[in-house]
Amino acid sequence: MDKLSKSLEVLKLLSTTTSETLVANNEKSRFDPTSISKEKIHHLNNITELLCSSSLIKSNNENYFKLLTASVETLFTTCDENDYDVRLAAEENLNKLVKNLKEANLTRIQVELHRIIKRNPNVGPRALKGALWRFAELASVIHPKKIRPFFEHLSAAFYSIAARPEDIVHEKLSEYYELIFRILGRSINDKEIKELLLAYLANMSHESALIRRSSAACIIIICRYSRYPMVIARFLMTNAIDQLLEHHSENDSTRLIIGYLGLIKNLIQLLGINIEEFQSSSINIQQPLNTSKNIDSNEQYLPISIRQIIECVDIVCYICLQHNDHNVVSSSLETLEIILKYSNLFDFDQLLISTQTGSIEETRVSQGLKTTYPTYQRSFIEINEQQDILLNKMNDELDSTSTINNEKRTSAAKFVEQLISKYILNMDGTIKSDDESRVSIKCATLTCLSYLSTIDPFAFFDSFDYPTEIITYLLSLREHGDPHLRGACANLLAKVIQTTVHLLTISPPISSLSNSFNNSFINQCSLVSIDSQESSRLDIQLGILAELLSTFRLCLNDNNARVIHVSLNALRTLLPVLLTNSHALTIIAIELLEDSIQHSTSSYVLAKVALAQLIGEIDFRILTYLEQQQQLKKTNRSWLDRCIDIILQFLTDEDTRVRQVAASTFANSLYWKNELENSSLLNC
C-alpha cells in the first residue's frame, strides 16, 4: 500500500512540475525530460503491478479501493501526456489492469470507467476515448439490474460528448456506441431519447466532416437500439426533410445540407436492412414519442411510412438536380443511390413503376417547392403530366416503331432521363466533358442508374429526349480515360444485361438470339435503327443485348486492374443469369468465365480476391452439365479442376486477404468435387 501511495504521489509531482521549474531548482541532472519520462513509465508500471497483485486483491482493504480509484484516474490522465512513450505506457498498463481486475472485480472496473466518462467535459480527449472504448467492451456483461442506473449516471456525459470539438473523440465514437447502446438502449425513455438525438443533430452543420459523419452514425445507432425505432425513424426523417427544405437554397448552409443528406442515407440503409424486425416491434407501441413540433400531434406516434420516403425523394432529387456545389450534388447522388438500392422499402419500387394516373400524390415538400419556384418540375410522374402525354399522343401521328408507350411512362423512366441529361449526356447524345460534369459525379450517377435498371429496365430502351435508345449512348463511356468511370460503366452494363435477359426470357422469340452467337462470342450484331420499318422492338433489344455483352467483355479484359476488379465483382451476379438461360447465353457465359480466369496472375490483390469470390459462387453442377451435354469443354480438364488449381495457387499468395477468401472457396470446391463424383443425377 505504501509503495502504491508513493508512486501516485511521485506521478502527481512529475505531472504538475515542469522541466523549467526543475532547472531553476538545479535538478536538471536528475530530472531532464528524458529522465522524467522514464520515471513516469517506471511508476506507471509499478502502480499496475501492485494493483494486480493477488495479495492486495484478496485483502479487501478499504484503502485498496480508494487507491484503485486514484490509480485509474492517474492512468487515464497520463493518456493525454505530450510524451508519446508515456502515453503508450499508460495505455498498456490500463489494458493490463482491466484484463486482470475484470475477472476478480468486474463491477468495480465498470464503475471506475463510468466515473471517468462521467467527468466529461473535464477529461482529456484521449482519456475519454480510452474510457469509452473499455466501457463499451465490458457493456455486454453489465448486470441487467444495473443497466438503467448506469445510463442515468452517464446520460449527461453522452449529451456533452456530442459537443466535444476534438476529432479524436469522434473518430470511433459510433463503434463504441454500437456496443454501449445495444445494452443500454432499451432502458432509455422517450424524453431522454429526444435529448440525445437533439444533441447529435446539432452537429449536422459542424465544420468537421468527420464529426458530421460520426454524429450521423451515432444517431442511427441510438435509433437502432431504442424501444420504438420506427417512430424515431419518422421523427429523424421529418426533421431532416424540414431542415433541407428550409436551408436548401442558402449558400452558407452547404455543411448542413451535406450533414442531413448523410443522415438520410444512413437512415434509409438502416431501415432497408432491419425493416422486418422494426415492423414487428412497432406493433407493441403503447405510448407516443413526444418528439418535435415538426410532427403533427395526431401522427407523432405513427411509424415511418411510404409518405416520408416520397417526401425524402422529392427534396433529395431537387437538391441533386438544382444545387451548384459539387460536394452537395455528390452527397445527394449518394443518398439517392441508397434510396434506390433499398427501393423495396414500403414497396417504393412498385410506386416508381406504377402507370396508374395519380399514383404518387403531392407532398408538402413538392407543394412547397412549387410555391417557391414556379418552374420547379417534380421527378415523379403526376396527374397533369400524364394527361399532357396522352393529349400529345392523340394529336401526333408517330411511326409505330418509334412510338413510345407514353401512357405507360413511369417515374423511374423520368428519373433516368433527368439524371442522364443533367450529368452524362448532351442533347446530341455525346458525353459531357469532365469540366461540365465531374468524373466522381458521373460515377455516382451511373450507380444510381444501375439500381434504376433493376426497377424499370424499359427506361433504358425508351427515350423522350434522344433519337434512339438511351443505353446505346452510354456504351461510349467504356472508352473514357478514367478507370473509376469505366468500372462504374461495367457495373451498369452487368445490371442492364441481367434485366434485359429477364425481359427477353419471358418473351417466346428468345430462341432467335441463338443465331447471333452460335459461331462466336458475338456475330457483329449491329444495332437495328428505329427508323427501319421492318425492325420490331424485340429485334432492337436483341441487337442492343449483343452490344452490351460485347462491351462488358471489353471491360472484363481492360488494361486497368481496377476496372477488371469491378467487372469481376459484377460478373458474380451476371454469370448465374447467363448460365441458366438459352444455349447462346450459356456459350457467352463460358467465354466470360474463360476470360476471368486469365486474371489469376494479376498483380492487383483485389482482382484476385474478386476472382476467388466468383469461383466460390459458381454452381459447378451447371458447368458440369454443360460440359457433358453440350461438349463445351475446350481442354482435357474439367472446369472444376481448373478452378481448384487457381484456388490452390491463391492459398500460397503473399496477401492475407487472398488467402482467406481462397480458403473459404477451397472448402466449397471440395464439396462440389465430392458431390459431382458421387452423384448420378448428371448421368440421367
C-alpha positions in Angstrom: 0.0 0.0 0.0 2.8 2.4 0.9 4.6 1.7 -2.4 1.4 2.3 -4.3 0.8 5.6 -2.5 4.3 6.7 -3.1 4.1 6.0 -6.8 0.9 8.0 -7.1 2.5 11.0 -5.2 5.6 10.9 -7.5 3.4 10.8 -10.6 1.4 13.7 -9.4 4.5 15.7 -8.6 6.0 14.9 -12.0 2.8 15.9 -13.8 2.5 19.2 -12.1 6.1 20.2 -12.2 7.6 21.4 -15.5 11.1 20.9 -16.6 11.8 24.6 -16.4 11.0 24.6 -12.7 13.3 21.7 -12.2 16.1 23.5 -14.0 15.6 26.6 -11.8 15.9 24.3 -8.8 19.2 22.9 -10.1 17.7 19.5 -10.6 18.3 19.2 -14.3 20.9 16.4 -14.0 18.4 14.2 -12.4 15.1 15.3 -14.0 15.7 16.2 -17.6 12.8 15.5 -20.0 14.1 12.0 -20.8 14.6 11.1 -17.2 11.1 12.4 -16.3 9.6 10.2 -19.0 11.5 7.2 -17.7 10.5 8.0 -14.2 6.8 8.3 -15.1 6.9 5.0 -17.0 8.5 3.3 -14.1 5.9 4.4 -11.6 3.0 3.6 -14.1 4.3 0.1 -14.4 4.8 -0.1 -10.6 1.2 1.0 -10.0 -0.3 -1.6 -12.3 1.8 -4.4 -10.8 0.8 -3.6 -7.3 -2.9 -3.3 -8.1 -2.9 -6.6 -9.9 -1.1 -8.5 -7.1 -3.3 -11.2 -5.8 -2.4 -10.4 -2.2 -3.9 -6.9 -2.5 -6.9 -8.0 -4.5 -7.9 -10.6 -1.9 -7.2 -8.4 1.1 -10.5 -6.5 0.8 -8.8 -3.5 2.4 -10.9 -0.3 2.3 -7.8 1.7 1.3 -7.3 -0.6 -1.7 -10.5 0.7 -3.5 -9.6 4.3 -2.7 -6.1 3.7 -4.2 -7.7 1.9 -7.2 -9.9 4.9 -7.9 -6.9 7.3 -7.7 -4.7 5.0 -9.8 -7.3 4.6 -12.6 -7.7 8.4 -12.7 -3.9 8.9 -12.8 -3.5 6.3 -15.6 -6.2 7.9 -17.7 -4.9 11.4 -17.0 -1.5 10.3 -18.2 -3.1 9.1 -21.5 -3.1 12.8 -22.6 0.6 13.5 -21.9 2.6 15.1 -24.6 5.3 12.4 -24.5 4.3 9.5 -26.8 6.2 6.9 -24.8 4.4 7.9 -21.6 1.0 7.8 -23.3 1.8 4.3 -24.7 2.9 3.1 -21.3 -0.3 4.4 -19.7 -2.4 2.6 -22.4 -0.6 -0.6 -21.9 -1.0 -0.5 -18.2 -4.7 0.3 -18.4 -5.2 -2.7 -20.7 -3.3 -4.9 -18.2 -5.2 -3.5 -15.3 -8.7 -4.0 -16.8 -7.8 -7.5 -18.0 -6.6 -8.7 -14.6 -9.3 -7.0 -12.5 -12.4 -7.7 -14.6 -12.2 -11.3 -13.6 -11.8 -10.5 -9.9 -13.9 -7.4 -9.6 -15.8 -6.7 -12.8 -18.4 -4.3 -11.3 -15.6 -2.2 -9.8 -13.8 -1.8 -13.1 -17.1 -0.8 -14.8 -17.7 1.8 -12.1 -14.3 3.2 -12.4 -14.6 3.5 -16.2 -18.0 5.0 -15.8 -16.6 7.6 -13.4 -14.0 8.7 -16.0 -16.7 9.1 -18.7 -19.0 10.9 -16.2 -16.3 13.6 -15.7 -16.7 14.8 -19.3 -16.0 17.5 -20.4 -13.4 17.8 -17.7 -11.3 15.0 -19.1 -8.8 14.9 -21.9 -9.8 13.6 -25.3 -7.5 10.5 -25.3 -8.6 9.6 -21.7 -12.3 9.9 -22.7 -11.8 7.9 -25.8 -10.0 5.2 -23.8 -12.6 5.1 -21.1 -15.4 4.8 -23.7 -13.6 2.0 -25.6 -13.1 -0.1 -22.5 -16.6 0.6 -21.1 -18.0 -0.5 -24.5 -16.0 -3.7 -24.4 -17.5 -4.5 -21.0 -21.0 -3.3 -21.7 -22.2 -6.7 -22.7 -21.6 -8.1 -19.2 -23.4 -5.4 -17.3 -25.9 -6.9 -14.8 -29.5 -6.4 -16.0 -30.4 -4.6 -12.8 -27.5 -2.2 -13.3 -28.4 -1.2 -16.9 -30.8 1.6 -16.0 -28.6 3.1 -13.2 -25.6 3.1 -15.5 -27.4 5.1 -18.1 -28.9 7.6 -15.6 -25.4 8.4 -14.4 -23.9 8.6 -17.9 -26.7 10.4 -19.7 -25.3 13.9 -19.0 -21.9 12.7 -20.3 -23.5 11.3 -23.5 -25.1 14.6 -24.2 -21.9 16.6 -23.6 -19.8 14.2 -25.6 -21.6 15.4 -28.7 -20.2 18.9 -28.1 -16.6 17.8 -27.9 -14.7 19.5 -30.7 -11.8 17.0 -31.0 -11.8 14.7 -33.9 -10.0 12.0 -31.9 -13.1 11.7 -29.7 -15.5 11.2 -32.6 -13.4 9.1 -35.0 -14.5 5.8 -33.4 -17.4 7.0 -31.3 -20.0 5.2 -33.3 -18.2 1.9 -32.8 -18.3 2.4 -29.1 -21.9 3.5 -29.1 -22.8 0.4 -31.1 -21.6 -1.8 -28.2 -22.9 0.5 -25.4 -26.5 1.2 -26.7 -27.0 -2.3 -27.7 -27.2 -2.9 -24.0 -28.4 0.4 -22.6 -30.7 1.5 -25.5 -33.9 -0.3 -24.4 -33.8 1.3 -20.9 -33.9 4.9 -22.3 -37.3 6.7 -22.1 -38.8 9.0 -24.7 -37.6 12.2 -23.2 -34.0 11.0 -22.9 -34.1 9.7 -26.5 -35.2 13.2 -27.7 -32.4 14.9 -25.8 -29.8 12.5 -27.1 -31.0 13.0 -30.7 -31.1 16.7 -30.5 -27.6 16.8 -29.0 -26.1 15.0 -32.0 -28.4 16.6 -34.6 -26.8 19.9 -33.7 -23.6 18.5 -35.2 -25.1 18.1 -38.7 -23.7 21.5 -39.6 -20.3 21.1 -37.9 -17.3 22.3 -39.9 -15.6 19.0 -39.4 -16.7 16.4 -41.9 -15.6 13.6 -39.5 -17.8 14.9 -36.7 -20.7 15.2 -39.0 -20.4 11.6 -40.2 -19.7 10.4 -36.7 -22.8 12.2 -35.2 -25.0 10.8 -38.0 -23.8 7.3 -37.3 -24.4 7.8 -33.6 -27.9 9.0 -34.2 -28.6 5.9 -36.3 -27.3 3.6 -33.6 -29.5 5.3 -30.9 -32.5 4.8 -33.3 -31.5 1.2 -33.9 -31.4 0.2 -30.3 -34.3 2.3 -29.0 -37.6 0.9 -27.9 -39.5 2.2 -30.9 -37.1 2.5 -33.9 -39.8 3.1 -36.5 -41.3 6.0 -34.6 -37.8 7.6 -34.1 -37.0 7.0 -37.7 -40.1 9.0 -38.6 -39.0 11.8 -36.4 -35.5 11.8 -37.8 -36.7 11.7 -41.4 -39.2 14.6 -40.8 -36.5 16.6 -39.0 -34.0 16.1 -41.9 -36.6 17.0 -44.6 -37.6 20.1 -42.7 -34.0 21.3 -42.4 -33.2 20.6 -46.0 -36.4 22.3 -47.1 -35.6 25.4 -45.0 -31.9 25.7 -46.0 -31.6 24.1 -49.4 -31.1 27.4 -51.3 -28.7 29.1 -48.8 -25.1 29.3 -49.9 -23.8 29.2 -46.4 -25.7 26.0 -45.5 -23.6 23.6 -47.5 -22.3 21.8 -44.5 -25.8 21.4 -43.0 -27.2 20.1 -46.3 -24.4 17.5 -46.6 -24.8 16.5 -43.0 -28.5 15.9 -43.2 -28.1 14.1 -46.6 -25.7 11.7 -44.9 -28.2 11.2 -42.1 -31.0 10.3 -44.5 -28.6 7.9 -46.3 -27.7 6.1 -43.1 -31.4 6.0 -42.0 -32.6 4.5 -45.3 -29.8 1.9 -45.1 -30.8 1.1 -41.5 -34.5 0.7 -42.5 -33.6 -1.4 -45.6 -31.6 -3.9 -43.6 -33.8 -4.1 -40.5 -37.3 -3.2 -41.7 -38.9 -6.6 -40.8 -37.6 -6.6 -37.3 -38.6 -2.9 -36.8 -42.1 -3.5 -38.1 -42.7 -6.5 -35.8 -41.5 -4.4 -32.8 -43.7 -1.4 -33.8 -46.8 -3.5 -33.2 -46.2 -3.3 -29.5 -46.0 0.5 -29.3 -48.0 1.6 -26.2 -47.3 5.3 -25.9 -46.3 8.1 -28.3 -42.9 9.6 -28.6 -43.1 13.3 -27.7 -40.6 14.2 -30.3 -40.9 17.6 -32.1 -43.2 20.3 -33.1 -42.4 19.2 -36.7 -44.7 16.2 -36.2 -48.4 16.6 -36.1 -49.8 15.7 -32.7 -52.1 13.2 -34.3 -49.2 11.5 -36.1 -46.3 11.7 -33.7 -46.8 8.1 -32.5 -47.0 6.6 -36.0 -44.1 4.7 -37.5 -42.3 5.8 -40.7 -44.1 5.1 -43.9 -44.0 5.5 -47.7 -45.2 9.1 -47.3 -41.9 10.1 -45.7 -39.9 8.2 -48.3 -41.7 10.1 -51.1 -41.0 13.4 -49.3 -37.4 12.4 -48.9 -37.0 11.6 -52.6 -38.7 14.9 -53.6 -36.2 17.1 -51.7 -33.1 14.9 -52.5 -33.9 14.9 -56.2 -34.4 18.7 -56.2 -31.1 19.3 -54.5 -29.4 16.8 -56.8 -30.6 18.4 -60.0 -30.5 22.1 -58.9 -27.6 22.7 -56.5 -24.4 24.3 -57.8 -22.0 22.9 -55.2 -20.4 19.7 -56.5 -20.0 18.4 -52.9 -23.7 18.8 -52.3 -24.5 17.1 -55.6 -22.2 14.2 -54.8 -23.8 13.7 -51.4 -27.3 13.9 -52.8 -26.4 11.3 -55.5 -25.0 9.0 -52.8 -28.2 9.4 -50.8 -30.4 8.7 -53.9 -28.2 5.7 -54.6 -29.1 4.2 -51.2 -32.8 5.0 -51.6 -32.8 3.2 -55.0 -30.8 0.3 -53.5 -33.5 -0.3 -50.9 -36.3 0.7 -53.2 -38.3 -2.3 -52.0 -38.8 -0.3 -48.7 -42.6 0.1 -48.2 -42.9 -1.1 -51.9 -41.5 2.2 -53.1 -40.2 0.4 -56.3 -43.7 -0.6 -57.2 -44.7 3.1 -56.9 -41.8 4.0 -59.3 -43.1 1.7 -62.0 -46.8 2.3 -61.5 -48.6 3.7 -64.5 -51.8 4.5 -62.7 -52.8 8.1 -63.0 -52.1 10.0 -59.8 -50.4 7.0 -58.2 -47.9 9.4 -56.5 -49.7 12.1 -54.6 -48.4 15.6 -53.9 -46.4 16.1 -50.7 -45.7 19.1 -48.5 -42.2 19.2 -50.0 -43.3 19.2 -53.6 -46.0 21.8 -52.9 -43.6 24.0 -51.0 -41.0 23.8 -53.8 -43.7 24.7 -56.4 -44.8 27.6 -54.4 -41.3 28.9 -54.1 -40.1 28.1 -57.6 -42.8 28.3 -60.3 -40.6 26.5 -62.8 -40.0 23.5 -60.5 -40.5 20.1 -62.2 -41.1 17.2 -59.9 -39.2 14.0 -60.6 -42.3 11.9 -60.2 -44.9 11.5 -62.9 -48.1 13.4 -61.8 -51.7 13.6 -62.9 -51.4 16.6 -65.1 -48.3 15.3 -66.8 -50.0 12.0 -67.6 -52.9 13.9 -69.2 -50.5 16.1 -71.3 -48.7 12.9 -72.5 -52.0 11.3 -73.6 -53.1 14.5 -75.3 -49.8 14.7 -77.3 -50.2 11.1 -78.3 -53.6 11.7 -79.7 -52.5 14.8 -81.6 -49.2 13.5 -83.0 -49.1 10.7 -85.6 -45.9 8.9 -84.9 -44.3 5.9 -86.6 -45.2 2.6 -84.9 -41.6 1.6 -84.3 -40.6 4.9 -82.8 -43.7 5.5 -80.7 -43.0 5.2 -77.1 -45.8 4.0 -74.9 -46.3 7.4 -73.3 -49.2 6.3 -71.3 -47.0 3.7 -69.8 -44.2 6.1 -68.8 -43.1 5.6 -65.2 -41.5 7.8 -62.6 -38.4 5.6 -62.8 -38.1 6.4 -66.5 -38.3 10.1 -65.7 -35.6 9.7 -63.1 -33.3 8.0 -65.7 -33.7 10.8 -68.2 -33.3 13.6 -65.7 -30.0 12.1 -64.3 -28.6 11.3 -67.8 -29.4 14.7 -69.3 -28.1 16.5 -66.3 -24.8 14.7 -65.7 -24.0 12.3 -68.5 -25.2 13.2 -72.0 -25.5 16.4 -74.0 -28.7 16.8 -76.1 -26.9 15.5 -79.2 -26.0 12.2 -77.4 -22.3 13.0 -76.8 -20.8 12.5 -73.4 -20.5 15.6 -71.2 -16.9 16.8 -70.7 -15.3 16.4 -67.3 -15.4 20.2 -66.9 -19.2 20.2 -67.3 -19.7 17.1 -65.1 -17.0 15.8 -62.7 -15.9 12.2 -63.0 -17.0 11.5 -59.4 -20.5 12.8 -60.2 -20.7 10.7 -63.3 -19.7 7.6 -61.4 -22.3 8.3 -58.7 -24.9 8.9 -61.4 -24.1 5.5 -63.1 -24.5 3.8 -59.8 -28.0 5.3 -59.4 -28.8 4.2 -63.0 -27.6 0.7 -62.2 -30.3 0.4 -59.5 -32.9 2.1 -61.7 -32.3 -0.5 -64.3 -33.4 -3.2 -62.0 -36.6 -1.3 -61.2 -37.6 -0.3 -64.8 -35.4 -1.7 -67.5 -37.6 -0.3 -70.2 -36.4 3.2 -69.2 -33.1 2.4 -71.0 -34.7 1.3 -74.2 -37.1 4.3 -74.4 -36.3 7.9 -74.7 -38.2 11.2 -74.9 -35.2 13.5 -75.3 -32.9 11.4 -77.6 -33.4 10.0 -81.1 -32.5 6.4 -80.1 -32.3 4.2 -77.0 -30.5 5.8 -74.1 -28.4 2.7 -73.3 -26.7 2.9 -76.7 -25.2 6.3 -75.9 -23.9 5.1 -72.5 -21.7 2.5 -74.2 -19.2 5.1 -75.2 -18.3 5.6 -71.5 -16.3 2.4 -72.0 -13.7 4.5 -73.8 -13.4 7.1 -71.1 -9.9 7.7 -69.8 -10.8 7.4 -66.1 -10.7 3.8 -64.7 -13.3 4.6 -62.0 -15.8 5.7 -64.6 -15.1 2.6 -66.8 -15.6 0.4 -63.7 -18.9 2.1 -63.0 -19.9 1.6 -66.6 -19.1 -2.2 -66.3 -21.3 -2.4 -63.2 -24.2 -0.6 -65.1 -23.7 -2.9 -68.1 -24.0 -6.0 -65.9 -27.2 -4.8 -64.3 -28.8 -3.8 -67.6 -27.8 -7.2 -69.2 -29.4 -9.1 -66.3 -32.7 -7.2 -66.6 -32.7 -7.4 -70.4 -32.1 -11.1 -70.4 -35.0 -11.4 -68.0 -37.3 -9.4 -70.3 -36.2 -11.5 -73.3 -36.6 -14.8 -71.4 -40.2 -14.2 -70.8 -40.7 -13.4 -74.5 -41.2 -16.5 -76.7 -38.8 -15.4 -79.5 -35.8 -15.6 -77.2 -34.5 -18.6 -79.2 -33.8 -16.2 -82.1 -30.9 -14.9 -80.1 -29.0 -18.1 -80.6 -28.4 -17.4 -84.2 -26.4 -14.3 -83.3 -24.0 -16.1 -81.0 -23.5 -19.7 -82.2 -20.3 -19.3 -84.1 -18.5 -16.7 -82.0 -18.8 -14.6 -78.9 -20.7 -12.0 -80.9 -21.5 -12.2 -84.5 -21.1 -8.4 -85.2 -24.7 -8.0 -84.4 -25.1 -4.3 -85.1 -27.9 -2.1 -83.7 -31.1 -2.0 -85.6 -32.1 1.5 -86.3 -35.5 2.5 -85.0 -36.1 4.2 -88.4 -36.3 0.8 -90.1 -39.9 -0.1 -90.8 -39.0 -3.8 -90.9 -37.5 -4.0 -87.4 -39.5 -5.0 -84.4 -38.9 -3.8 -80.9 -37.6 -7.3 -80.0 -35.0 -7.1 -82.8 -33.8 -3.9 -81.4 -33.5 -5.3 -77.9 -31.6 -8.4 -79.2 -29.2 -6.2 -81.0 -28.7 -4.0 -78.0 -28.1 -7.0 -75.8 -25.4 -8.2 -78.2 -23.7 -4.8 -77.9 -24.0 -4.8 -74.1 -22.4 -8.2 -73.9 -19.6 -7.3 -76.2 -18.9 -4.0 -74.3 -18.9 -5.8 -71.0 -16.4 -8.3 -72.2 -14.1 -5.4 -73.2 -14.4 -4.1 -69.6 -13.5 -7.6 -68.3 -10.3 -7.5 -70.4 -9.5 -3.9 -69.6 -5.8 -2.9 -69.2 -6.5 -1.3 -65.8 -6.6 -3.7 -62.8 -9.3 -1.6 -61.0 -11.7 -2.0 -63.9 -11.1 -5.7 -64.0 -11.8 -5.9 -60.3 -15.1 -4.1 -60.6 -16.0 -6.2 -63.7 -15.3 -9.5 -61.9 -17.5 -8.4 -59.0 -20.3 -7.5 -61.4 -19.9 -10.9 -63.1 -20.7 -12.6 -59.8 -24.3 -11.7 -60.2 -24.4 -11.8 -64.0 -22.9 -15.2 -64.6 -25.6 -17.3 -62.9 -28.2 -15.5 -65.1 -26.4 -16.4 -68.3 -25.6 -20.0 -67.3 -29.2 -20.8 -66.6 -30.5 -19.3 -69.8 -30.6 -20.1 -73.5 -27.9 -22.0 -75.4 -26.5 -18.8 -76.9 -26.2 -17.1 -73.5 -24.5 -20.2 -71.9 -21.8 -20.1 -74.5 -21.3 -16.4 -73.8 -21.1 -17.2 -70.0 -18.4 -19.8 -70.7 -16.4 -17.3 -72.7 -16.7 -14.7 -70.0 -15.6 -17.2 -67.4 -12.7 -18.2 -69.6 -11.6 -14.5 -69.7 -12.0 -14.2 -66.0 -9.6 -17.0 -65.0 -6.9 -15.4 -67.1 -6.6 -12.8 -64.3 -5.4 -15.3 -61.8 -1.9 -14.0 -62.3 -2.9 -10.3 -61.8 -0.7 -8.3 -59.6 -3.7 -6.4 -58.2 -4.8 -8.1 -54.9 -8.5 -7.1 -55.1 -8.8 -8.6 -58.6 -7.6 -11.9 -57.2 -10.0 -11.6 -54.3 -12.9 -10.9 -56.7 -11.9 -13.9 -58.8 -11.7 -16.2 -55.8 -15.2 -15.0 -54.7 -16.5 -15.5 -58.2 -15.3 -19.1 -58.3 -16.7 -19.7 -54.8 -20.2 -18.7 -56.0 -20.3 -20.9 -59.2 -22.8 -23.7 -59.3 -20.5 -26.4 -60.8 -23.4 -28.7 -61.4 -24.4 -26.4 -64.3 -20.9 -26.2 -65.7 -20.5 -30.0 -65.5 -23.9 -30.5 -67.2 -22.9 -28.1 -70.0 -19.6 -30.0 -70.4 -21.4 -33.3 -70.7 -24.4 -32.3 -72.7 -23.1 -29.5 -75.0 -19.5 -30.5 -75.2 -18.2 -27.1 -74.3 -15.1 -28.4 -72.7 -12.1 -27.0 -74.6 -9.4 -28.7 -72.5 -8.8 -32.2 -71.1 -9.6 -30.9 -67.7 -13.0 -30.0 -66.2 -13.9 -26.5 -65.1 -13.9 -27.7 -61.5 -10.4 -29.0 -61.7 -9.1 -25.8 -63.4 -10.8 -23.6 -60.7 -9.4 -25.7 -57.9 -5.9 -25.2 -59.3 -6.4 -21.5 -59.2 -7.6 -21.6 -55.6 -4.6 -23.7 -54.6 -2.4 -21.1 -56.2 -4.2 -18.4 -54.2 -3.7 -20.3 -51.0 0.1 -19.6 -51.3 -0.4 -15.9 -52.1 1.5 -13.3 -50.1 -1.6 -11.3 -49.2 -3.7 -12.4 -46.3 -7.0 -11.3 -47.9 -6.4 -13.5 -50.9 -5.5 -16.5 -48.7 -8.6 -16.0 -46.5 -11.1 -15.9 -49.5 -9.2 -18.8 -51.2 -9.5 -20.9 -48.0 -13.3 -20.4 -47.9 -13.6 -21.0 -51.6 -11.5 -24.2 -51.4 -13.9 -25.7 -48.9 -16.7 -25.1 -51.4 -14.7 -26.6 -54.2 -14.0 -29.8 -52.2 -17.8 -30.1 -51.6 -18.5 -29.8 -55.3 -15.7 -32.3 -56.1 -17.2 -34.9 -53.8 -20.8 -34.1 -54.8 -20.2 -34.4 -58.5 -18.1 -37.6 -58.3 -20.7 -39.4 -56.2 -23.8 -38.0 -57.9 -25.7 -39.9 -60.5 -28.0 -37.1 -61.4 -25.8 -35.9 -64.2 -25.8 -39.3 -65.9 -29.6 -39.5 -66.0 
